[in-house]
Amino acid sequence: MIQLARKSHSITNLPSPSNPDCKDIMTLEICSRAPDFSLKTKTADGLKDVSLGEHLGNSSVVLLFFPFAFTSVCMAEACSVRDDLKAYEELNAKVFGISVDSPFAQEAMALKENLNFPLLSDFNKMVSKSYEVLYEDFIGFEGVAKRSAFVVSIEGNITFAWSSDDPKQLPDFNQIKQAL
């Protein structure tokens, strides 16, 4: 039987020795450049590539990593963001959900729940690795994204980062909005 550690990491409490005005989690630091990426999303129009870089200079970006499509906590999180998307738009932010599910499974979830923000497929797990939010083992599955949240400024710097080893724990959405 696998037991998961119930530990969350909140950058807001960890000062960085290299920059006392910023804070860090693992090796990603607040104020550091967010790792760029390009991932696929699937809509009725087909597969489309979405990159972080295409939004820089225009809006802030909220990245919400989640373990699996169609699981109860992930669905609740996505629906919560869907219902509050206007608040993010008023803060000039784009929101993206990211999981290691295929873009086809994500499209089915988005359609079923009427999601109004893109879900991006990190099927190859490269983005979850670069943001350091990948479980080595999650209930017997290798390479599943941890529930995590990042805010990337309009300039491309990380202004908020949070990750939890407890897949049932949601990020504090008020803190995310404050970081925008």
Helices and strands as residue ranges (DSSP letters): E 8-10, G 11-13, E 15-16, E 19-25, E 28-29, E 38-43, E 46-51, E 60-65, H 72-83, H 85-90, E 93-99, H 103-113, E 119-121, H 126-130, E 134-135, E 144-145, E 147-152, E 158-164, H 173-179
